[in-house]
Amino acid sequence: MRSTKLTFYLLLILLVSLLFPACNSKQPETDYTQYVNSFIGTQHEGHCFPGATAPMGMVQPSPESYNNHYPGYEMDHVTGYQYNDPWIWGFTQTHLNGVGCPSMSDILLLPYCNNEIDPSLRSNFKSTYDKESEYATPSYYKVYLNNHHVNVELTATERVAYHRYTFDNPESAKLLIDLQYGVSWDISTISENIIEASQQFEDEYTLTGYRKAREWTHRELFYVIKFSKKIANKKELETPENKEENAPRYLLDFNMDGNEKLEVQIGVSTVGISEAKANLDAEIDGWNTFDNVREATNKKWNDILCKVELKGDEEKKIAFYTSLYHLYIQPNNIADIDGRYRSRENNIEQATGGEFFSTLSIWDTYRAANPMYTILSPDLVSKFLTSMMDSYRTMEPDPNNPREANKYLPRWQLWAKETHTMVGNHAVPIFVDAWLKGIKTSGYSEEQVFEAIWNSVNKPHYRNHVALVDSFGYIPYDVQLSSLDDGRETVARLLENIYDDYCAALLAKELGKEDEFNFLMNRAGFYKNVHHTESGFMRGKNAKGEFKTDVDLSEVVGEWLPESDFTEGNAYHYQFHVQHDIPGLLELMGGKERFAQHLDSMFFSSEKPEVKTLVWNIHGTIGQYWHGNEPCHHVPYLYKYTHQPEKTDKLIRQLVDEFYYNKPDGLKGNDDCGQMSAWYMFATLGFYPVNPCGGEYIIGAPQVSEATINLPNGKIFTVKAHNLSKENYVVKSVQINGKVIDRNYLTHSEIMNGGELVFEMNHMNHHRK
């Protein structure tokens, strides 16, 4: 039995090595995880977690911190942890990276000894902790709980969380298991987190169960929890505050036999308990293997981090490799070791490629994160696409539910379930960008992919309003053709959806579908229909074609407001949201000089964006520019289309230095599943996908003297910045493979063919004319 298990484990390691191949098939000589600071983004709005995880793994064991309640508390704690919180009240097994809505934090465990605790309040179990003892790398987390007299260590494989507790007084060791807990928009509603639950102690070493959580979207989780020591006593606690709850809390005592250490392994699955057990058995080779697991997971991270080698100061390395780490936390493979997963329809499906990648924050990641994957991990991109096609194929339309009346590609998918969050159908640019770069979808034909794309952009579903767009050429805020037309975010929904039309048109052209190409490309020009010439801004219109008047240009609006124009943005942000046709937008605004003036009015405004109808403090701004939210991310590069390209260089330097740094609050905005991090990586390397579909990267200004990308095809692409310094950050000239570039962009093929990109840098006061 052990030899069979060992053989399977070796095969699993081989599969992971194929999924994340080491740099040019060589083992990295440097431990790049030394440059990852897992605490960056864990204070204020970064919404990152410090716990352990395997690359794109299903579990992320990490602490849940606690503070006295204050306005905005829930927004700060959507991923369960804030660096400056004084208390920890447990360790949960699942987390999201840098999102803006609460979810996950499943199965809370809290070890303690020497204490008798009143269980009537959850907060009674909180403990202060030794901040000096808190330590984290991608594969490992540890902390000492002062009140509870226990040292906690966490590591993980793809589907198993592995805890190790060292008690000061093992004879009084206890473990709290809270199966009801989970983060939410209201900390007082933990009692409502679980809709259904069942659990059982199968023997004196094992607890198994099922839970269905409700926050953000309904999720099913099956689990097995194994203990290295025999349970001596178990007690089910009364529910806190006498509220009715669907999942219990247990307090366990163990026969420690004089041993100070207790290990706990938690295997999970979306399919069933037996599958959770199989995942655990396949990935963990018995007890006392914590350090082996930590080392193996650390190697998996090194195989990713070594994809880029930087030369520069240590602070830049830390910011860059932490960004690279954040990029590969997700999308998460939620399939079991046998390739099965639970679909959005609650059916058990077999993933076409053996993995099913979910956690798709597509509204954010299509802009930079997904293009970065096409450079560093094209094979992985193909697996993402296959997973999204699996979602489309298995979706069951519901004619009685307008949101689900037609099939569409995922929009914001969490554990295979659609959250209906954000706007656009931005799986479309991800598919088309990959296709144009030669990355195809395994298991599906071109016609099947095009059908999914065509239906996603042309058949009505939540927030795409195609009937209104085809009838009016825009989305009026005062008309309803269906129950889905709510008059909200009308300008943003138009601009984001017609970008998808443009991308779909590119694929139609490649496939020889001229009629579809012409139809989609025509609709891609509808941004002109909401451009208010007098003000120069995009603006909402009614059915009569009348623009809104008395618009507050600074106010950030969104789906929470009737007749709103934008999605988490203001007029300045969406003024430039025409990623597919910057030359056309430039002409519409009156030429290069006027276009630059519009950019100046954004970056050099004396006012900042402001949410006036919610408690939402906006950080990470330069004038009206808001780096902390995605619609702005391409805008600093737009000066490269004018006669003032040096302003892009200046802005990139400012953003890199001021909005990304080596402290817990060193990320000025939600990381949003790697998008903020991918922006930093592109900025550091010196190019950026303003139009993230088709393979053109606008040339920016590199932030390190040298960076080498170890491409997955075995070739090497090197970026060098000659004469780069604190004062010399403006691009004087650019060469690729010894030839001067007289254009403002670099192509994907130029990168993937390998070679050398060389920048000559100059002082701001001596920029090129």
Buried (B, 14 or more C-beta within 10 A) or exposed (E): EEEEEEEBBEEBBEEBBEBBBBBBEEEBEEBBBBBBBBBBBBBBBBBBBBBBBBBBBBBBBBBBBBBEEEEBBBBBBBBBBBBEBBBBBBBBBBBBBBBBBBBBBBBBBBBBBBEEBEBEEBEEBBBEBEEEEBBBBBBBBBBBBBBBBBBBBBBBBBBBBBBBBBBBEBEBBBBBBBBBBBBBEEBEBBBBBBBEBBBEBEEEBBBBBBBBBBBBBBBBBBBBBBBBBEBEEBEEBEBBEEEEBBBBBBBBBBEBEEBBBBBBBBBBBBBBBEBBBBBBBBBBBEEEBBEEBBEBBBBBBBBBBBBBBBEBEEBBBBBBBBBBBBBBBBBBBBBBBBBBBBBBEEEEBEBBBBBBBBBBBBBBBBBBBBBBBBBBBBBBBBBBBBBBBBBBBBBEEEEEEBBBBBBBBBBBBBBBBBBBBBBBBBBBBBBBBBBBBEBBBEBBEEEBBBBBBBBBBBBBBBBBBBBBBEBBBBBBBBBEBEEBBBBBBBBBBBBBBBBBBBBBBBBBBBBEBEEBBEBBBEBBBBBBBBBBEEEBBBBBBBEEEEBBEEBEBBBBBBBEBEBBBBBBBBBBBBBBBBBBBBEBBBEBBEEBEBBBEBBBBBBEBEEBBBBEEEEBEBBBBBBBBBBBBBBBBBBBBBBBBBEBBBBBBBBBBBBBBEBBBBEBBBBBBBBBBBBBBBBBBBBBBBBBBBBBBBBBBBBBBBBBBBBBBBBBEEBBBBBBBBEBEEEBBBBBBBBBEEEEBEEBBBBBEBBBBBBBBBBBBBEBEEBEE
